[in-house]
């Protein structure tokens, strides 16, 4: 009895501290009363030291609150092995402090110095043709290299010893934009075999779970296995899935290893993060357990398929929406470490942003959940591969760019908004009732994209349609993992969740039975966790849950269109269609109205316990179908929603309501009569921002 009580006490303590972890982290690292803290990348090593004081003074006078140092400065700090020269960096930290600026200190592990590359050429990745990479680029080292890790350990230890107790350093960024690339080096090969042996224990287990009998791919010993290489006969989806898991684990291990060193020497209020790219596919932030929180890089302007005439200047909002919804729930804190300040240099086409767009992105980052925003970079470089990348100031080092002016405006406005902050503010009840989660897992992403079945399938875009649909309904949205509590949300959307087990399906079932509203979409539960199809009916584990049978799936040719009808309205689809036969008692709100399966169900729904289950069988063209399905689920559940048009996003954050406009047309906001308009106007113009309370 005593032991049971002791265990129960431990469970309660773990629950309480686990539940407090996210909010405690936010309070410890970023004061909510500041709303958002804004900073800028500065590279003192790129400029004459006589200009540093002027630059840092100007940075502070523009309203920035911190600077970002040394992410690529390994050779400047350690010009030869074992010789560390911190004097120049100390001067830069001193000058930042002189002007009231905090510092983010970085580890420069994407860019080893030439002396290290020359003495140890084996530290680099090998490409798919087994050709080693060379010094002269960035992020081309092998995280599997034990030699490289030894030098990283020495460098990071010295850096952490030097700045770990420095109160002027607010936090640490490890590495830069980690992305877990394919690596076919001998070190990666060796580590992959160790990883597989730890996972499977015996070669017989591996052969069975990889389906190695197919094409005679059976192994008799782990020593025969090499990294999955599609250019050299790699064809097994199971080997590929494990290889992607391995690469992500190695990247996470590399980050964790650096964080653990820093934590030995840093004072407790220095946080540790890294900046994943906003829609990172390869590196999985949920695997990096030693970071205090993840942050992200965000460049909204990129090629996209939007028909809006200003989209190429306003940017694609889905990446900012995704980044905040995915990274913030991991530990309750996130921020944009690298936010576009203007025109960039690395896109296929690099247009100027629409005037106002940079400011809008900053407000969007704050509204959607970022606790800080940092821009890359202060000065436009005069040399190097990013000469055409805009900065906060231009090539003369002093004249603000359009983006610089917009950063300045944003920071002035945030300072005024801070005066209206009320720590007692709570999320309104109607928003609490709309709280929505999207279950997201990189392993599904990898597996789906390896066997797309149609060139038109896009896993990220499929998920984004539901994220956008929920936001258009005015719902607060988190992207969560399987470790999170589904019951914290009224709605749980599970888009194309291909790899499942019965334990997960049981959790979905209990979630609905307890009053949750579960939305599953096409391609869910087709395979087990090893990527093998089920021996039984298609998507066997969820058939009882959805109350239907999935007869087969179809996809259209690029020039053809599928049609479905729901509530008297027709929609087109092209990418994927699950053809469904509902059981007795299961409703069919949408049906196919062309092709040979006309009359078959495209969407089914049923009540389950206190909640509901909906299965959406198609991936539509423009996302309007997904939006209408989702709105109908909210409505059926008695949850009131908004109906924001494409490009209009309205968020509630820290007691403020923030609206941004990514469309090319004006939008008339509905603002309560008793609200105080703090920024902007009721008419929300393109690239416009409105804030009220």
N, C-alpha and C positions, 0 to 999 in steps of 0.2 A: 504493500500500500504506500509506504514511504517512497519507494522508487518511482511509483506511478505519479505521486504528487510532485516529486523532483523533476520528472520528465515534463509534466504539465507546466511547472514553473518555467522551465527552460523554453518551452514552446511559447508561453506568454511573453517572456522577455524578448525572444527573437522576433515575435510578431510586432511587439511594441516598437522595438528599435528599428525593425525593418520598415514599419509604417512611417516612422519619423525620419528615416534616412533622407528622403527626397526633400522634405521641407527644411530639415536642419541644414542640409548642404546649401540650399538657396540662401538661408539666413546667414550662414557662415561666410560665404564667398562674395555675395552681392547683396547689398542693402536694398530691399524692395522699395524703399522710399526714393531711391535714385532712379527708379523706373527702368532705365537702361544706361549702361556706362559705355562711352564711346572712345575708341583709340585708333591708332594709325601705325602702319609699318614704317620704320625708319632704319636705314642702312648707313650708319656712320662710316663704315669701311668703304663706301662708294664715293665719299665726298671729302674734300680738303677739311682737315680738322679745324681750320680757322672759321669754317661755316657752321659748325655744329651748334654753337651757342645761339646764333641767329635763327637757325632752323627750329631748334627746340623751343625757343621763345615764341616764334610764330605759331608753332603747333599748339602751344598752350593758349595763345591769344585767340586762336580760332575756336577754342572750346573743347579740344580733345583732352581726355583725362588720363590716358596712358599711351605708352609707345611699346613697340614690339621689336625686339633685338635678336640678332645673331643666329638666325635659323640656318644660314649657309656659310657661317664664318669659321668653320673648323680650322682651316689653314692659317687664319689670322690669329687665332687663339693658340694653336699648337703648330707653329711654322716648321718644326722638325720634331721627330719623335721624342716625347718626354720633356720637351721644352715648352712651358706654358707662359704666355705673355698676356696677362689680363689688364695691363696698364691702359691700353686704348679703350677697352670696354668699360673699365672702371670710370674713366673720364666721361664716357657717354652716359653712364648711370648717374654720375654726379650731376651732370648738366640737366638730365631729366628731372632729378629731384629739385635742383635749383629753381626750375620753372613749375614745380608742383605736379609733375607727371609721374605716375607709377610706371613700372616696367614689367612686361612679360618677357621672360628669358627662355630661349629656345635651345634645343639640342640639334646640331647640324648634321644628323646622321644620313640624310639623303645625299650629301656631297662630301665624300672622303677626300682628304688632300692628295695631291699628286705623289708626294713621297710615300704615302701608304699604298696607293695604287701601283706604284712602280715596284715596291718591295714585296707586295703580295697581290699579284694580278688575279689570284684565285678567289678573291672576295666578290667578284662580280657575277651577276646572273649569266646563264647561257641561254641563247634563244632557241627556238624550236629546231633549228638546224645545227644545234650544238656548237655554236660559235660564241665564245665569251664576249661580253660587253667590255668596253674600255673606258678609261677616264676621259672626261670631257662632256658628260651629260649629268643628269641628276636622277636619283631614285633608280639606279640600275645595279645596285649592290644586292647580293643574296642575303636575305635575313637568316638563312640557314647556315651561313658561314660562321663557324666557331672562331676562326681567326679574326674575322671582322668584329664579332661580338666582344672579343678580348680588347681590341682597341677602343671600341665604343664604351666599354666598361671603364677603362682608364680615363677617357675624356670626360664622360658624364660624371664620374666620381670627383674629378678635379673641379669641374664646373659647379657641382652641387656643394662641395666643400666651400667654394669661394663665395657663392651667392645664396646658399641655403638659409643663412641666418640674417640676410640683408632685408630689412623691413621695407625697403624701397621696391623690392621685387614682389609683385602681387601674385604671380603665378608662373607656371611653366607650360610651354608647348613642346611636346615630344615629337621629333621627326616633322614631316610636312606632307600633308595629303597622302597618308598611307593607302596603298591600293592593292596589295597582294598580287603582283603580276605572276604570270606563268614563269617558272624557273626550271631549267633542265640541267643545272650544274651538278657536278658530282656530289656536292654537299647536300643539295636538295634531294637527289636520288637516295642518298644514304638516310637522310632524316625521314623521307617518305616511308621507307621500309620499316624503320623503327616505329613510326606512327601507326602503320598498318598492323604490325605485330602486337603493339599495345592494345589496339582495338579488337583484333580478331583472335589473338592468342595462338590459334592453329591455322595452318594453311588450308585445312579442310573447311573451316568456318568461312574463310575468305572466298574460297572457290564456290561454296554454296550461296553465299550472300551476294557475290558478284555475278552469279549465273555463268560461271566460267566454262561450263560445258558447251555453251554456244560458241560456234566456230572453233572449237577445240582450244579454248584459251586457258585451259586448266594449268595451274602451277603445282609443282611438287615441293617448292621451297620459296621462302620469302626473298631469297637472294636473286631470284629470277625476275623480280618485278622492277619496273622502271616507272618514272613519272609519266603520267598520261600525256601523250603527244599526238594530237590529231593529224599532224603532218607526217607522222611515221607510223601510220596504221592504227592509231588510237581510235577505237570505235565503241567501246563499252560505256553505256551511260552510267553504270555503277562505279566503274573505275574513275570516270570523269567526276562524278559527284564526290567521291572520297578525295580525289586530288584537289578539288576546290575547297573542301572542308579543311584539308591539310594546309593549303596555302593561307587560308584565313586564320587558322590556328597559329601558324608560324608568325604571321604579321602581328597578331594579338600578343603572342609570347614576346616578340621583339619590343613592343610597346610596354608591356608589363615589366619586362626586365629593366628597362630604363627608369620607369616610374618607381620601381622598388629601390633602385640606387638613390634616386633623388630624395625619396622619402626618408632615408636614413639620416640625411643631413639638413633637410629643410625644416623650417619652423612650421607649426601646425596650420597656420592660416594661409600658407602658400598652397594654392591648388595646382593640380596637374591635369592637363588635357592633351588632346591632339586634334588636328583639324581635318576630318574626313571631307571628301568632296560631297557636295549636296545630295547627289543621287548615286552614291557609291554602290557599285554592284559587288566588287570582289572582296574588299575589306569589310568585315562585319563588326560594327561597333558593339554589338551585344556580346562579343567574345572577349573584349578587352576589360578585364576585371579589376586592374590596378589603377585605372584612371579615376579621378574624382568625378569627372563627367566628360562626355564627348562634346566637341564643337564641330563646326563645319565651314567649308568654303562655299561661296555663292556668287555665281556670275549669271544673272537672270537672262541676259541677252544671248540667245543661241538660236540656231535654226529650228523652227518648229512648224507644224502644219496648220496653225491657226489661220482662219480666213480674215481675221480682223486686220484692217489696213495699217494699224499702228503697232501690231504685235512685234515687229522686228525692232522697234525702238523702245517699247515698254517692257519687253521681256516676257518670258513664260512663267506665270505664277506658280505652276504646279511644283516646281523644284523648291521654292521657298516654303510652300505649304508642306511638302513632304519632309524637308529637313527638320523643321521645327516639330512637326508631329511625331517624327521618328526618334530624333536624338534627345529631345527633352524628357520623355517618359523613362529613359534608361536610368537616370539618377536624379530626375527632378530639376536639372539645370542644363542649359545649353547656351550657346552664343554663336554668332557668325564671326569667325576669326578673320575671314578674308572676303570682303564685300566689294563688288565692282564700284570703282569711283567714276567711271566714264567709259570712254572708248577703250577696247582691248586690242591685242595684237595676234591672238592665237586662233581665232575662229576662222571658218571658211570665208566668211564675210564679216567685217568688223564695223558696223554702222555706229554713228553717234546715238546715244540715248536721247529719247524725247526730253526736252527741258522739264524738270520736275520729277523725272523717273528715279533718279538716284535718291532723292529725298523720300519718295514713295517707298522704295525698297527698304530704307531704314525704318520707316514707320511699320511696314509690313513685318520686318524681322522682330521688332519689339512686340507688335500686336499678336503675332502668332506664337510667341513664347521665348524669344531670345532675351537673356539677361545682359548681354554685352554685344557690341558691334565694333568690329575693327576693319579698317579698309587697307587694301593693298594698292597703292603705297603713297607716301607723302610726296616725294619728288619723282617726276618722270625721269627714267634713266637716260643717260647720254650714250651708253654703250651696252653691249650684251644682247641677248636674244629677245629682250622685251623693251626695246627702244621705243616702240610705238604704243606701249601700254600707258594710258593716261595716269596721272597722279593727282593729288590734291592741289599741287602747284605745278606749273609748267617747267619748261627746260631752263628758264632763267633762275629757278629755285625760289622765287618769291611771289609770282603772280598767280592768284588762285584760278584754277580751272572752273568750268561750269559745275563739275561735280564737287569741287572744293567749296564753292559758294553754297551748294545745297547741303553739304555736311554742316557747314557753319550755321545755316538757317535751322536745320534740324536740331542741333545742339542748343541753340538759343531757345527754341520752342520747348525742348525737353526741360530745360532749366525752369521755365515758367510753369510747365505742367507739374513739376515736382512740388510746387507750392499748393497744388490742389489734391495731392495724394492723401488718402485716408486709409490708414492701416486696418480699419475696421470694415472696410468694404468687402462684401461677399458676392459670390456669383448669384445672380437672380435665379429664382426657383424655376422659371421657364427654361433657362439654359441648363440647369442641373438635370431637368427631365430629358433634355436632348442629348446628354453626354453619350458620345459614340466612340467605339474603339474599332480599329481595323487590325486584324491579326496578320502579322507580317513576319516572314521568315526568309532569309537569304537563300537557304538551301532549296526552297521551292523555286525561287528565281533562277538559280543555277540549273536545276533539273529541267524546268520548263523551257528555258532558252536553249538547252542542248537538243531537245526534241520538240521543236516548235510545231511541226506538222504543216505549217503554213508560214510563208515568209511575212505574212501580214500580222502574225501574232507578236505582241509586245507586252511582256509581263508587267513592266513598270507602268505603262500607259493604262493597262487594264485596271490596276489598283488605283491609279490616279483619277480615273473616272468616278470611282466611288468616293474617294477623298473629296474631290471637287463637288460631287453631288451632296454629300453631307454638309460641307461648308455652305453651299448655296441654300440649304435648308436652315442655316443659322445654328448648326450644331457645333459645340466644342468637340474636337476630334483628336484622339491619340492613336498612334501606331504602336501596338504593344506586342510583346512576345508571349510565348506559352507559359513563362514563369509568372506572368502577371495575373491579377485577379479579374476574371471576366465579369464578376458580379458588381464591379464598380461602375459598370456602364449599362445604360438602358438598351443600347443597340450594339450588337457585335457583328461586324461585317467580316466575312472570311473570303477574300478574293482569290480564286484559282489556287487553293491550298492543296497541292497535288500529293504531297507526302504526308501520310497520317498513320496513326496506329489506333487501336481500339480504346486506349486510355484517353486520347484526345477527343475521340468521338463521344465517349461517355461524358466528358466534361462539357462538350457542346450541348449534349442532351440535358444534363442537369441544369445548365445555364438557362435553357428555354423553359424547362419544367418549373424553375424557381421564379419565372416572370420576365426573363430576358427575351429580347427580340433578335433572333439569329437570322442573318442573311448569308447564305452560301452561294458561291457563283460557279460558273462552268469550270470544268477541269479539276474540281475539288475531289480528293480522295480516290484518284485513279490508281495510286501506287502506295506501297508500304514505304517505310523509312529507308530501305535499301534501294528504292527506285524500281521495285518489281511490281508488275501487275498482280491483282488479286486472282486467285483461282476460284472463280465464281462469277456472278453477274457483275456487269460494269459498275465500278465505284461501290462495291459490296458493303463496306462498313457504314455508309451513310443512308442506305436505302430505307431502313426502318425509321431513321430520324426524319427524313424528308417526306416519307409517306408516298413514295413513287418509285418507278423504275426508269432508269436511263437506257433507252433503247439503243442509241448509237449517237455519234457526233458527226457534224458536217462542217465544211467551210466552203466559201465561194471563191470563184476565180476573181482576179482583180477587176475585171470589167463587168461582173455580174453582181446582183444585189439580192440578198434574202429579205423577206418582208415578214413582219410580225404585227399583230393587232392587239391593242390593250385599251380598254375603256373607249372604244370607238375611234381610236387614233392609230395611224399606221407609222411604223418605224422601219428603217433599213438596218441590216446587219451584214457583215462581210467576213469577219475574222474567224468566228467560232460559233457553233450552235449545237448544244446538247438537246437531243430530241427526247421528250419525256412523256411517260405514261403515268398519270396519277392514280393512286389507289382510291378506293371508295372513301369519301370523307375529306379528300384533299382537293382544294380548289385549284382552278386553272385560270388565273387572271389574264394571261397572254398566250396567244396561239400563233403558230406559223400560218401564213396565208398564201404562200407560193411554194414551189418545189414539190416533190412527190410525197412529202409528209404533211401537206396542208391539213390543218385541223388538229395536229399534234400540239402538245403543250410546250411553250417556250419558258414559262415561269409557272411554278406551283407554290402554294402556301398552305399551311395548316396550323391549327392550334395545337399546342403541346403543353399540358399542365397549365400553368398560369401565364405562359408566354406563347410565342409563335415561332415558326420556322418557315423561311422563304428560300426557294432555290431559283436562281436566275441562270437560265441556260445559254444566253447569248452574250457575245461581246459586240456592242453596237459600234456604229461608225463615229458618232459625234458625242456620245455620252448622255444625250438627252433621254434615251430610254432608261438608262441606269438612274438618272435623276428622278424620273417619274415613278419608277418602281420604288425607290427609296422613300420618296415623299408619301407614297401610298402606304408603306409599312409604318412610317411615323403616324400617319393619320389614323390607320386602323388601330394603332396602339393608344390612341387618345393623346398623342403628343403634338402640340401646336408647333408649326414651323414657319419660317420665313420663305421667301421665294425670290432670292437674289438672282439677277441675270448673269450670264457669262461675263467674267472679268470683274465683277463686283464682290468684294470680300469685306465682311464686317466681323470684327472680333471684340470680345470683352476681355480686358486685361487690367488687373490691379485697380479696379473701380472705374476705368475709363472704357468708352466704346470708341473703337478706331475703325474707320472705313477707308478703303483704298480702291482705286479705279484703274484696272488694267485694260479697259476697253477704249475704243475710239469715240464713244458717244457719252454725252452727259447723263447723269443719273440723279433723280430726285430722291433724296434720302427721307425716310420717315423718322423724324426726331421727336421724342416726347415733348409736349408743351412745357413741362417743368424742367427740362434739361438745360444745362448751361453749355453753349457752344464755345469751345476753347480754341480750336484750330480749324481753319477752313470755313466752308459754307455749306448750306443745305444742298445746293446743287454741286454734286461731285463731278468735276471735270476730268478728262483723261489725264492720267498721272497725278490726279488730285488726292488729297488727304483731308479727312474731316475727323475731328476728335470732339466728343462731348461727354458730359458727365451729369 
